[in-house]
């Protein structure tokens, strides 16, 4: 995963700062076909939505409070760990350590792909301090480069081969993770208009209930994601992973009360 960075002097993340940051990254990497975002208000606002639609970018929203559906959340933890080590060793602020941290992460081979992010993006790895040491050790001399046409075709073939191997490696890792996950998974499915309880990530105190609701199933997006309308006056709806939902069963006294009302 190649992680890009964008500079902003504003402390609060607004729709304007999000659009500016995306433009900075797109100017270096090009416009993507699909973009995965969380359900933050700055990403779901009219400005951000219109901006992405104008450039023909399809948006896929990850499930709330489910980091498995958003790889960047997991990568944030890795970046923070690297930043913490660099800041402790050098005594510098994280703003000064962010670029060395990103450089390291872009040149490290990922287990899921078998390549470094730099190799998958540029077709070759970046020149690191280890490369310089290796060249000095072997006393590598500058040689005249190959013709431009041959280099371009060689680069295209190399990147194509890297992509094929990376896809194969990722599919292998995904199948391994799926097999491990399915051993403990319990299949659950909800119909439209079903009432469900939602797992409470944030609780006001330790005695607060673990589940909130009931919410109403509005749409089934996939085998694992559902759009749930939350209870309350505003009646907002969000995408939830099936692992955060469970059926809501009315208490017997509630059912009896409803029956008596109907009979009366």
C-alpha angles and dihedrals in degrees: 000000000000109000117205127201132215129192123229131167093202119098096206119066107232133168090262093054090047092053091046091050092049091050090053091053095041090052088062102034105026129241115308125221094222129028124189115211137169122241097262116143092243090060098043097045122117092251095054093042093049092046093054093044092053090058094045095247116155113219123215115191118211122225116270117257091001109112092180089073094053115054093189090066090059091046090053088063090053092049091050092051092051091046091050092054094046093048093049093048098045101027090228130135120264090249089065094043098048096085096048088047093052091046091055093047092048092055100045119098112246118222093219095056105022090228138082118255088245092057092052094047102037103021093243138051122263120260105260135181089264089056090052091049091049092050092049092048093051092037092232112196127211111261131189110271126241120264116284095244093052091046092052094050091044090051092048092051092045093051091046091052091047091052092050092050092044092051091048091049093047092050089051092051092045092052090049091050091046092052091050093046095046091057090072101024123112114205114235130178132182130199126223113280092018115144114237139176119234123219110247110231094178119043127186091221141352092266094056116112118267092225131050132195147004098245128180125240107236103170141000109226097177142333089289108027129071134177107232126191108221123223119254143075096292093048096207121182130215139176113257132185115241090242089067094053135074133173118274115225121194117233117253092246090055091051092047090049091053092048092050090051091052093048091048 
